[in-house]
Amino acid sequence: MKKTQGLCGVTIVVGIMMISIGMVIQKDGSINTLAINNTVQEFNIKNMAASANMIVKEPKNNKEQQSKENLLLTEVTMETAPASVIAPPRVEVFDGMTLEELSIKLDRNLGSDIVAGKGTLIATECINKGVDPYVATAILLHETGCKTRCSSLARRCNNFGGQKGTPSCNGGSYKAYNSIDDGLVGFIDNLYRNYYSRGLTTVDTIGRRYAESPAWRGKINWYVEQIRAN
């Protein structure tokens, strides 16, 4: 009887111990599960935070990049032709040409003697005074022979076109000028005052007053056509 009671007591003790061990194991498992869950949750939070940081920073980087691109575009725009350096509009002064183009054209017809390279002076004076530059150059070439070699009157007294007046050239009736430029300006001014200002603006009307020979007009017209075509 006592032996049976002893076995029952041992069984009870072992049972209690097994229950206790089971409870400890279950408790440890719960702790581990909780720890694992906490770790996963912490990992997820960190990842979400990292993702959030990336989402927040990305627009900032885009704005910085866009600002740099806008600055670059502004610099490029400033370097491209500002209004102050845009070429001026084309201004035609005679026969569809600018003053520069007309000057070059006249230079091609002035030969290689003392009036060579005076195209700009002749063109400017003619345009300012309303004198046909082709007609003026044609008379200059015919009267002084400057297409090849200018006359002695042009060489000695800078007189172009056979102008008469004072001061006298070597005591004669022809006028003397101090320089080639003065002589050319005086020649064009003479055409303006004595012809163009009086309505004589064509070779025919000028010729009736300028020269006695009817052949003069034909020769001047020939020079005019040569100048126009050259």
WOKA-V355673 format. One record per helix or strand of 3 or more residues. SS is the DSSP state (helix for helix, strand for strand). FROM is the first residue (numbers start at 1). LEN is the number of residues. If there is no record, write none. Layout:
SS | FROM | LEN
SS | FROM | LEN
This chain:
helix | 2 | 78
helix | 83 | 3
helix | 99 | 9
helix | 119 | 11
helix | 133 | 12
helix | 152 | 6
helix | 180 | 15
helix | 196 | 3
helix | 203 | 8
helix | 215 | 15
